[in-house]
Amino acid sequence: MSTALFIIFIFCIFIACYFLARKDDKILDLQQRVTYLEQKINKKLISRLLFVELKSVNSVLDTLNNCFYDIDEDGDYIVDSEYRLEDVTDEWWEALSQGDLEIVNKIK
């Protein structure tokens, strides 16, 4: 009888250790997720210092290089869509709002 109780006790300790280890894994996963999100937020904060959104033409202005990028549906700029001010069409100029026009005129 005491042997059976001892085996059950050891088994319970094993199960408790297993669940505690799983809890630690979840905590590590959450910490990694928090770190990832912090990096992503920091990246967006830095990019907001360099990029100005021009909502009227669905673009961002890279103030460091004075070039423009189109914005995708997620709000991120499309790297392959780079264009310069001298490449824009008349329709692009007409679509600019007054506020966006003032921003664009500052880089000229």
N, C-alpha and C positions, 0 to 999 in steps of 0.2 A: 504494500500500500504506500509506504513512504517513497519507494522508488518511483511509483507512478506519479505521485505528487511532485517529486523532484523533476521528473521529465516534463510534466506540465508546466512547472515553474520556469524551467529553462526555455521551453517552447514559447511561453508568454514573453520572456525577456527578448528572445529572438524576434518575435513579431513587433514588439515595442521599438526595438532598434531599427527594424526595417522601416516602420512608419516614420520614425524620427529622421532617418536618412533621406526618405522621400521628401519630407518637409524641407530639409536643408537644400535638396536639389531644386525645389520650387523657389526657395529664397534666392539661390544663386541665379536661377533663370530670371527672376524679377529684377535682381541687381543688374544683370547684363542688359535687360530690356530698358531699365532706367538709364544706364550709361549710354545706350544707343540713342534713346530719345533726347538726352542732354546734348549729345554730339550733333544730332540733327537740328535741334533748336539753335545751338551756337552757330552752326553753319548758316541757318536762315538769318540769324541776327547779323552776322558778318556780311552776308550777301545783300541784306537790306541797306547796308552802308554803301555798297558799291553799285547797287542796281536800283533804278527808279522805275516803278511800274507806270506805264502809259495805258490806262484802261481803255481809252477811246479807240486805240488802234490794236489792242490786245498784244502789247509788246512790253519789253523792259529795255531800259537804257542802261548800258554798262558805262558808268561814269569814268571808269579807269581807262577804258580803251575807246570811248566815244563810238560805240557800235550798238546795234539793236538786236534783240532776239524775240522771236514769237513765243507766246505763252501757250502751253498745252492746257487741257481741261482740268488737270490737277493743280494748276497755278505755278508749275515749274517752267523755267525757260528751256527752250529747245536749242541745244548747243549747235546743231547743224544748220540752224536757220539764221545765222548771223548775216546782217546786212548793214550797210553804212547809210548815212543821211543822203549822200549823192545818188543812192540806188533807189530811193523811194519814188512812188508814182504821185501824180496829182491827186488821185483818189485818197491816198494815204494822208496827204496834207489836208484835204478837205474833211477827213474823218477825225482829225485831231480836235479835241476839246480845247477851250480857251486855256485852261490850267496846264494841259499837256503841251500846248503850243508854247507857253511861257518857259516850260522846262527845256524844250527842244531848242528854243532861241538862246538859252543861256550857254549851250555848248557850241554855238556857231562862232 
